Amino acid sequence: MQATASTKFLKMSPFKVRRVLSLVKGKTVQQALDTLHFTRKDAASPLYKTIHTAYSNLVDQEENERFDMQDVIVKTAFVDGGPSAKRFRPMSMGRAGKIRKRTSHITVIVEL
């Protein structure tokens, strides 16, 4: 039995989110949430919320059963790039430099 949760249009670069995501892949939900709680990166907060939401979705699917966080595993978790906002900034010698403000889509699948 598995459940999915996703966060879309997160205003953070996918590269930055993937660095934190590699810490929690394959761990139990309890270990993943504990790791993210003490990780000092900005990407840890939205990942914490997404994993907790996936666990809550699993609990809501089966109302009669109770699941312990230590029995549920983060099966897969991945980050895709979302749309980029394009901005321009003045550069030297009258040129314009392109600035891309990137966004991310996080998907987490937990399994019993």
N, C-alpha and C positions, 0 to 999 in steps of 0.2 A: 504494500500500500504506500502511495506517495502523494505528495502535495507540492504545489508550485506557488511561488510568489515572485513578483517582479516590480522593480522601481524604474520608471521611465523618465527621461529628460532630466537626469541629475546633472546639475551644472558643475561637472568635474571631468577632467580628462580621463579617458578609459585606461591610459597607462598608469595613472596614479591609483586608480581603483584596483587594477589587476595586481599591483604590488601587495596590497593588503589582503586581497581575496586568496592569494596563494597560501596565506597562513591558516586558513580555515577549511580548505577543501579536504574531504574525507574524514573529518573529525565528527564527534558526536555534537549535537546541538548545544549541550551544556558546555563542552570544552570550547566550542567556537564562540559562544557568547562571552565566556570568561576571557578568552584571548582578545576579543575585540574591545571588551570593556577597558582593558589595560593598554591597548595600543594607542600610541600618541600620533595618529595620523587622522586627517580630516575625513578620509574615506571610511573610517571605522564606524562612524555613527550611522550613515545610511545602510551599510552592510548589516549592522546589528539589527536595525529595524526590519530589514528585508528577511533575514533569517528567522527572526521572532515571528513575523507574519506568516512565513511558510509553515512554521511549527503550529501556529494557531489555526491555519487552514486545515492541517492534518487532524487536529483535535476536533474541529467542527465537522469534518466529514463523517467521523464515527462518533456519534453522540453517546452511545452506550458504553464505549470502551474508554479507559484512561491510559494515557501514554506518559511515560517518564522521559524527561529530556535526555537522559543518559542512554536510552534505547534507540533514539532516533538519530540517524546519520545524515550529514549534509552530503547527499549523493553526488550532485553536480552543481556547479556554480560557475557562471560565466558572465562576462561583460562585453557588450557590443557598443560600438560607437553610434551615437545619435547624430542629429543634424548639428552643423557648426554654424555659429553666427559669424559673419565676416565683417571685420572692421578695418579701417585704414589709419595709419599713423604717419605723421611726417618724418622723413628720414633725411639724411645728409644730401646735399647737392640738389635739393628740390624734388627728391623722389618720394614716393609713397610706399610704405611697407605694409604688407598684409598681416593682420592679426586674426587668428581663428580661435574663437571661444568655443571650445569643444563641450559636448554633452555625452552622457553615457546611459545605457540601458542595462540594468542588473537583473539577472534571472537566477533564482535559487530553487533547487529541487531537493526536498528532504524525503527520506524513506525510512520505513520502520524495519 
